[in-house]
Amino acid sequence: MDKFYSMLGLGKKAGYISSGETACIQDVKKKKTSLLILAEDSSENTKDTFLKLCRRNDIRYIIIGEKEKLGHAIGKNLTAIISIRDLNFSNAILKIMK
């Protein structure tokens, strides 16, 4: 898991990551998202909203980690949702998770 969180930090510095509901919804609608990361402890409403968006727009997603740890990895407080905008970077994250 440490490698996963480190990768998120690198992705944020590289500009591959958006976080927060508004930014992630915009990324999905503009077809910029290649992977969506949802915190396990995010609200059921948030999970339902974004899982529907992912299914409707054929976007890969993973549910992992806690809001506090995800936020800390990208230099924020609490983060329930992260959008990865780079295909190669999202593939690297998925590879780490396997």
DSSP file (Angstrom, degrees, kcal/mol; ACC not computed):
  #  RESIDUE AA STRUCTURE BP1 BP2  ACC     N-H-->O    O-->H-N    N-H-->O    O-->H-N    TCO  KAPPA ALPHA  PHI   PSI    X-CA   Y-CA   Z-CA
    1    1 A M     >        0   0    0      0, 0.0     4,-2.3     0, 0.0     5,-0.2   0.000 360.0 360.0 360.0 -31.2    0.0    0.0    0.0
    2    2 A D  H  >  +     0   0    0      1,-0.2     4,-2.3     2,-0.2     5,-0.2   0.899 360.0  51.0 -60.9 -39.1    2.9    2.4    0.6
    3    3 A K  H  > S+     0   0    0      2,-0.2     4,-2.4     1,-0.2    -1,-0.2   0.886 107.9  53.7 -65.0 -37.8    3.9    2.2   -3.0
    4    4 A F  H  > S+     0   0    0      2,-0.2     4,-1.9     1,-0.2    -2,-0.2   0.941 111.0  44.7 -60.0 -49.4    0.3    3.0   -4.0
    5    5 A Y  H  X S+     0   0    0     -4,-2.3     4,-1.8     1,-0.2    -2,-0.2   0.872 111.9  53.0 -66.2 -36.6    0.2    6.1   -1.8
    6    6 A S  H  X S+     0   0    0     -4,-2.3     4,-2.1    -5,-0.2    -1,-0.2   0.904 107.2  52.3 -63.0 -41.2    3.7    7.2   -3.1
    7    7 A M  H  X S+     0   0    0     -4,-2.4     4,-2.7     1,-0.2    -2,-0.2   0.890 105.9  54.2 -62.7 -39.3    2.5    6.9   -6.7
    8    8 A L  H  X S+     0   0    0     -4,-1.9     4,-2.1     1,-0.2    -1,-0.2   0.910 107.5  50.8 -60.9 -41.4   -0.5    9.1   -5.9
    9    9 A G  H  X S+     0   0    0     -4,-1.8     4,-2.0     2,-0.2    -2,-0.2   0.908 111.2  47.7 -62.1 -42.3    1.9   11.7   -4.6
   10   10 A L  H  X S+     0   0    0     -4,-2.1     4,-2.1     1,-0.2    -2,-0.2   0.902 110.3  52.7 -64.4 -40.9    4.0   11.5   -7.7
   11   11 A G  H  X>S+     0   0    0     -4,-2.7     5,-2.7     1,-0.2     4,-0.7   0.873 107.7  51.2 -62.9 -37.8    0.8   11.7   -9.9
   12   12 A K  H ><5S+     0   0    0     -4,-2.1     3,-0.8     1,-0.2    -1,-0.2   0.924 110.9  47.8 -65.3 -44.4   -0.3   14.9   -8.1
   13   13 A K  H 3<5S+     0   0    0     -4,-2.0    -2,-0.2     1,-0.2    -1,-0.2   0.851 111.5  51.3 -64.5 -33.9    3.1   16.5   -8.6
   14   14 A A  H 3<5S-     0   0    0     -4,-2.1    -1,-0.2    -5,-0.2    -2,-0.2   0.602 115.7-115.6 -80.0 -11.1    3.0   15.5  -12.3
   15   15 A G  T <<5S+     0   0    0     -3,-0.8    -3,-0.2    -4,-0.7    -2,-0.1   0.701  81.6 120.4  85.9  20.1   -0.5   17.0  -12.7
   16   16 A Y      < +     0   0    0     -5,-2.7    69,-3.4    -6,-0.2    70,-0.4   0.500  58.7  75.6 -91.2  -5.4   -2.2   13.7  -13.5
   17   17 A I  E     -A   84   0A   0     -6,-0.6     2,-0.3    67,-0.2    67,-0.2  -0.887  48.4-177.6-121.8 138.1   -4.7   13.9  -10.6
   18   18 A S  E     -A   83   0A   0     65,-2.3    65,-3.0    -2,-0.4     2,-0.3  -0.931  15.8-166.5-118.8 151.6   -7.8   15.8   -9.7
   19   19 A S  E     +A   82   0A   0     -2,-0.3     4,-0.4    63,-0.2    63,-0.2  -0.963  39.8  49.1-138.9 158.2   -9.6   15.4   -6.4
   20   20 A G  S  > S-     0   0    0     61,-1.9     4,-2.2    -2,-0.3     5,-0.2   0.045  85.0 -84.3  94.0 153.6  -12.9   16.3   -4.9
   21   21 A E  H  > S+     0   0    0      1,-0.2     4,-2.6     2,-0.2     5,-0.2   0.922 122.5  47.6 -60.8 -49.4  -16.4   15.7   -6.2
   22   22 A T  H  > S+     0   0    0      1,-0.2     4,-2.2     2,-0.2    -1,-0.2   0.937 115.0  44.4 -61.8 -49.2  -16.7   18.8   -8.4
   23   23 A A  H  > S+     0   0    0     -4,-0.4     4,-2.2     1,-0.2    -1,-0.2   0.887 115.2  48.8 -63.8 -39.5  -13.3   18.4  -10.2
   24   24 A C  H  X S+     0   0    0     -4,-2.2     4,-2.4     2,-0.2    -1,-0.2   0.890 109.6  51.2 -70.5 -38.9  -13.9   14.6  -10.6
   25   25 A I  H  X S+     0   0    0     -4,-2.6     4,-2.6    -5,-0.2    -1,-0.2   0.921 110.9  49.6 -62.6 -42.5  -17.4   15.1  -12.1
   26   26 A Q  H  X S+     0   0    0     -4,-2.2     4,-2.2    -5,-0.2    -2,-0.2   0.915 110.1  50.7 -62.2 -42.7  -16.0   17.6  -14.5
   27   27 A D  H  <>S+     0   0    0     -4,-2.2     5,-3.1     2,-0.2     6,-0.8   0.915 111.9  47.4 -60.1 -43.4  -13.2   15.2  -15.5
   28   28 A V  H ><5S+     0   0    0     -4,-2.4     3,-1.4     3,-0.2    -2,-0.2   0.937 112.6  48.2 -64.4 -46.5  -15.7   12.4  -16.1
   29   29 A K  H 3<5S+     0   0    0     -4,-2.6    -1,-0.2     1,-0.3    -2,-0.2   0.838 112.9  48.1 -64.9 -32.5  -18.0   14.6  -18.2
   30   30 A K  T 3<5S-     0   0    0     -4,-2.2    -1,-0.3    -5,-0.2    -2,-0.2   0.377 113.9-120.3 -87.7   4.8  -15.1   15.9  -20.3
   31   31 A K  T < 5S+     0   0    0     -3,-1.4    -3,-0.2    -4,-0.2    -2,-0.1   0.847  77.7 124.5  59.3  38.8  -13.9   12.3  -20.8
   32   32 A K      < +     0   0    0     -5,-3.1     2,-0.4    -6,-0.2    -4,-0.2   0.599  42.3  96.6 -97.8 -16.2  -10.6   13.0  -19.2
   33   33 A T        +     0   0    0     -6,-0.8    52,-0.2     1,-0.2     3,-0.1  -0.610  35.6 168.9 -84.1 129.7  -10.7   10.3  -16.5
   34   34 A S  S    S+     0   0    0     50,-3.1    26,-0.6     1,-0.4     2,-0.3   0.581  75.9  15.5-108.1 -17.5   -9.0    7.0  -17.1
   35   35 A L  E     -cB  60  84A   0     49,-1.3    49,-3.2    24,-0.1     2,-0.5  -0.954  63.6-155.5-155.3 136.6   -9.3    5.7  -13.5
   36   36 A L  E     -cB  61  83A   0     24,-2.0    26,-2.2    -2,-0.3     2,-0.5  -0.953   8.1-159.0-114.5 132.0  -11.4    6.8  -10.5
   37   37 A I  E     -cB  62  82A   0     45,-3.0    45,-2.4    -2,-0.5     2,-0.4  -0.951   8.4-170.0-113.2 122.9  -10.3    6.0   -7.0
   38   38 A L  E     -cB  63  81A   0     24,-2.8    26,-2.5    -2,-0.5    43,-0.2  -0.918  23.6-120.7-112.0 136.4  -12.9    6.0   -4.2
   39   39 A A    >   -     0   0    0     41,-2.7     3,-1.5    -2,-0.4    26,-0.2  -0.502  17.4-130.5 -72.1 142.4  -12.1    5.8   -0.5
   40   40 A E  T 3  S+     0   0    0     25,-2.7    26,-0.2     1,-0.3    -1,-0.1   0.830 107.5  50.4 -61.9 -32.4  -13.6    2.9    1.3
   41   41 A D  T 3  S+     0   0    0     24,-0.6    -1,-0.3    23,-0.1    25,-0.1   0.201  82.4 119.8 -95.8  17.1  -15.0    5.1    4.0
   42   42 A S  S <  S-     0   0    0     -3,-1.5    -4,-0.0    38,-0.2     5,-0.0  -0.409  77.0 -83.6 -73.8 160.3  -16.7    7.6    1.7
   43   43 A S     >  -     0   0    0      1,-0.1     4,-2.5    -2,-0.1     5,-0.2  -0.212  30.8-119.4 -65.9 155.0  -20.4    8.0    2.0
   44   44 A E  H  > S+     0   0    0      1,-0.2     4,-3.0     2,-0.2     5,-0.2   0.869 115.3  56.1 -61.1 -36.6  -22.8    5.6    0.3
   45   45 A N  H  > S+     0   0    0      2,-0.2     4,-2.5     1,-0.2    -1,-0.2   0.920 108.4  46.8 -61.9 -44.5  -24.3    8.5   -1.6
   46   46 A T  H  > S+     0   0    0      2,-0.2     4,-2.4     1,-0.2     5,-0.3   0.925 113.4  48.8 -63.3 -45.4  -20.8    9.5   -3.0
   47   47 A K  H  X S+     0   0    0     -4,-2.5     4,-2.7     1,-0.2     5,-0.3   0.943 112.6  47.6 -60.2 -48.2  -20.1    5.9   -3.9
   48   48 A D  H  X S+     0   0    0     -4,-3.0     4,-2.1     1,-0.2     5,-0.2   0.923 112.0  50.2 -59.2 -46.0  -23.4    5.4   -5.6
   49   49 A T  H  X S+     0   0    0     -4,-2.5     4,-1.9     1,-0.2    -1,-0.2   0.938 116.8  38.9 -58.5 -50.1  -23.1    8.7   -7.6
   50   50 A F  H  X S+     0   0    0     -4,-2.4     4,-2.5     2,-0.2    -1,-0.2   0.817 112.2  55.2 -77.5 -29.9  -19.6    7.9   -8.9
   51   51 A L  H  X S+     0   0    0     -4,-2.7     4,-2.4    -5,-0.3    -1,-0.2   0.904 109.8  48.5 -66.8 -38.9  -20.1    4.2   -9.5
   52   52 A K  H  X S+     0   0    0     -4,-2.1     4,-2.6    -5,-0.3    -2,-0.2   0.925 111.6  49.6 -63.7 -44.1  -23.1    5.2  -11.7
   53   53 A L  H  X S+     0   0    0     -4,-1.9     4,-2.0    -5,-0.2    -2,-0.2   0.913 111.7  49.1 -60.2 -43.2  -21.0    7.8  -13.5
   54   54 A C  H  X>S+     0   0    0     -4,-2.5     5,-2.5     2,-0.2     4,-0.6   0.925 113.3  45.3 -63.4 -45.2  -18.2    5.2  -14.1
   55   55 A R  H ><5S+     0   0    0     -4,-2.4     3,-0.6     1,-0.2    -2,-0.2   0.907 113.6  49.7 -65.8 -41.3  -20.6    2.6  -15.4
   56   56 A R  H 3<5S+     0   0    0     -4,-2.6    -1,-0.2     1,-0.2    -2,-0.2   0.846 120.5  35.6 -65.5 -34.4  -22.4    5.0  -17.7
   57   57 A N  H 3<5S-     0   0    0     -4,-2.0    -1,-0.2    -5,-0.2    -2,-0.2   0.276 109.3-117.5-105.9   9.6  -19.1    6.4  -19.1
   58   58 A D  T <<5 +     0   0    0     -3,-0.6     2,-0.4    -4,-0.6    -3,-0.2   0.933  58.2 157.0  54.3  54.1  -17.2    3.1  -19.1
   59   59 A I      < -     0   0    0     -5,-2.5    -1,-0.2    -6,-0.1   -24,-0.1  -0.911  41.6-122.6-112.2 135.0  -14.5    4.3  -16.7
   60   60 A R  E     +c   35   0A   0    -26,-0.6   -24,-2.0    -2,-0.4     2,-0.3  -0.428  35.7 179.5 -71.7 149.8  -12.4    1.9  -14.5
   61   61 A Y  E     -c   36   0A   0    -26,-0.2     2,-0.3    -2,-0.1   -24,-0.2  -0.987  18.4-160.9-148.5 156.6  -12.6    2.4  -10.8
   62   62 A I  E     -c   37   0A   0    -26,-2.2   -24,-2.8    -2,-0.3     2,-0.6  -0.993  13.1-145.4-136.4 146.6  -11.2    1.0   -7.6
   63   63 A I  E     +c   38   0A   0     -2,-0.3     2,-0.3   -26,-0.2   -24,-0.2  -0.949  45.3 136.3-111.6 113.4  -12.4    1.4   -4.0
   64   64 A I        +     0   0    0    -26,-2.5   -24,-0.1    -2,-0.6   -23,-0.1  -0.996  37.1   7.2-156.8 151.3   -9.5    1.5   -1.7
   65   65 A G  S    S-     0   0    0     -2,-0.3   -25,-2.7   -26,-0.2   -24,-0.6   0.040  77.0 -69.9  72.9-176.5   -8.0    3.2    1.3
   66   66 A E     >  -     0   0    0    -27,-0.2     4,-2.8   -26,-0.2     5,-0.3  -0.827  36.4-114.0-116.5 155.5   -9.4    5.8    3.7
   67   67 A K  H  > S+     0   0    0     -2,-0.3     4,-2.5     1,-0.2    12,-1.6   0.884 115.7  51.7 -55.4 -41.8  -10.2    9.4    3.0
   68   68 A E  H  > S+     0   0    0     10,-0.2     4,-2.4     2,-0.2    -1,-0.2   0.923 112.7  43.2 -64.4 -45.2   -7.4   10.5    5.4
   69   69 A K  H  > S+     0   0    0      2,-0.2     4,-2.1     1,-0.2    -2,-0.2   0.895 114.6  49.7 -70.3 -40.0   -4.7    8.4    3.8
   70   70 A L  H  X S+     0   0    0     -4,-2.8     4,-1.1     9,-0.2    -2,-0.2   0.930 113.6  46.9 -63.0 -44.0   -5.7    9.3    0.2
   71   71 A G  H ><>S+     0   0    0     -4,-2.5     5,-3.5    -5,-0.3     3,-0.7   0.923 110.7  51.2 -62.9 -45.1   -5.8   13.0    1.1
   72   72 A H  H ><5S+     0   0    0     -4,-2.4     3,-1.2     5,-0.3    -1,-0.2   0.880 104.5  58.7 -60.3 -38.3   -2.4   12.9    2.9
   73   73 A A  H 3<5S+     0   0    0     -4,-2.1    -1,-0.2     1,-0.3    -2,-0.2   0.804 113.5  37.4 -62.7 -30.0   -0.9   11.1   -0.2
   74   74 A I  T <<5S-     0   0    0     -4,-1.1    -1,-0.3    -3,-0.7    -2,-0.2   0.236 122.6 -99.5-109.0  13.8   -1.8   14.1   -2.4
   75   75 A G  T < 5S+     0   0    0     -3,-1.2     2,-0.2    -4,-0.3    -3,-0.2   0.786  86.8 106.7  79.7  28.7   -1.2   16.8    0.1
   76   76 A K  S   <S-     0   0    0     -5,-3.5    -1,-0.3     1,-0.2     3,-0.1  -0.741  70.4-116.5-127.0 177.5   -4.8   17.5    1.2
   77   77 A N  S    S-     0   0    0      1,-0.3     2,-0.5    -2,-0.2    -5,-0.3   0.937  89.0  -1.3 -79.4 -85.0   -6.8   16.7    4.4
   78   78 A L        +     0   0    0     -7,-0.2     2,-0.4    -8,-0.1    -1,-0.3  -0.929  64.7 178.5-112.1 132.0   -9.6   14.4    3.5
   79   79 A T        +     0   0    0    -12,-1.6    -8,-0.2    -2,-0.5    -9,-0.2  -0.964  12.8 176.4-136.4 118.0  -10.2   13.1    0.0
   80   80 A A  S    S+     0   0    0     -2,-0.4   -41,-2.7     1,-0.2     2,-0.4   0.728  72.2  32.1 -90.4 -24.3  -13.0   10.7   -0.8
   81   81 A I  E     - B   0  38A   0    -43,-0.2   -61,-1.9   -14,-0.1     2,-0.4  -0.997  58.0-174.1-143.3 138.3  -12.5   10.7   -4.6
   82   82 A I  E     -AB  19  37A   0    -45,-2.4   -45,-3.0    -2,-0.4     2,-0.5  -0.995  11.5-153.0-131.8 135.2   -9.5   11.0   -7.0
   83   83 A S  E     -AB  18  36A   0    -65,-3.0   -65,-2.3    -2,-0.4     2,-0.6  -0.937   6.6-153.9-108.0 125.9   -9.6   11.1  -10.8
   84   84 A I  E     -AB  17  35A   0    -49,-3.2   -50,-3.1    -2,-0.5   -49,-1.3  -0.893  10.0-174.7 -98.5 123.3   -6.5    9.9  -12.6
   85   85 A R        +     0   0    0    -69,-3.4     2,-0.5    -2,-0.6   -68,-0.1   0.480  58.7  78.6 -99.8  -3.8   -6.3   11.7  -16.0
   86   86 A D     >  -     0   0    0    -70,-0.4     4,-2.4     1,-0.1     5,-0.2  -0.926  64.0-152.9-111.6 125.4   -3.3    9.9  -17.6
   87   87 A L  H  > S+     0   0    0     -2,-0.5     4,-2.3     1,-0.2     5,-0.2   0.913  95.9  47.6 -63.0 -45.9   -3.9    6.4  -19.1
   88   88 A N  H  > S+     0   0    0      1,-0.2     4,-1.9     2,-0.2    -1,-0.2   0.893 113.1  49.2 -64.7 -38.6   -0.3    5.2  -18.6
   89   89 A F  H  > S+     0   0    0      2,-0.2     4,-2.1     1,-0.2    -1,-0.2   0.901 110.4  50.2 -67.0 -40.4   -0.3    6.4  -15.0
   90   90 A S  H  X S+     0   0    0     -4,-2.4     4,-2.4     1,-0.2    -2,-0.2   0.887 109.3  51.9 -65.8 -37.2   -3.6    4.7  -14.2
   91   91 A N  H  X S+     0   0    0     -4,-2.3     4,-2.1     2,-0.2    -1,-0.2   0.887 108.1  52.0 -63.8 -38.1   -2.3    1.5  -15.7
   92   92 A A  H  X S+     0   0    0     -4,-1.9     4,-1.8     2,-0.2    -2,-0.2   0.895 109.9  48.9 -65.1 -39.9    0.8    1.7  -13.5
   93   93 A I  H  X S+     0   0    0     -4,-2.1     4,-1.8     2,-0.2    -2,-0.2   0.926 111.2  49.1 -65.6 -44.0   -1.4    2.2  -10.4
   94   94 A L  H  X S+     0   0    0     -4,-2.4     4,-0.8     1,-0.2    -2,-0.2   0.873 108.6  54.3 -63.2 -35.6   -3.6   -0.8  -11.4
   95   95 A K  H >< S+     0   0    0     -4,-2.1     3,-0.6     1,-0.2    -1,-0.2   0.888 107.0  50.7 -64.5 -39.4   -0.5   -2.9  -11.9
   96   96 A I  H 3< S+     0   0    0     -4,-1.8    -1,-0.2     1,-0.2    -2,-0.2   0.880 106.4  56.5 -63.5 -37.4    0.7   -2.0   -8.3
   97   97 A M  H 3<        0   0    0     -4,-1.8    -1,-0.2     1,-0.3    -2,-0.2   0.678 360.0 360.0 -72.1 -17.5   -2.7   -3.1   -7.0
   98   98 A K    <<        0   0    0     -4,-0.8    -1,-0.3    -3,-0.6    -2,-0.2   0.485 360.0 360.0 -83.3 360.0   -2.5   -6.6   -8.4
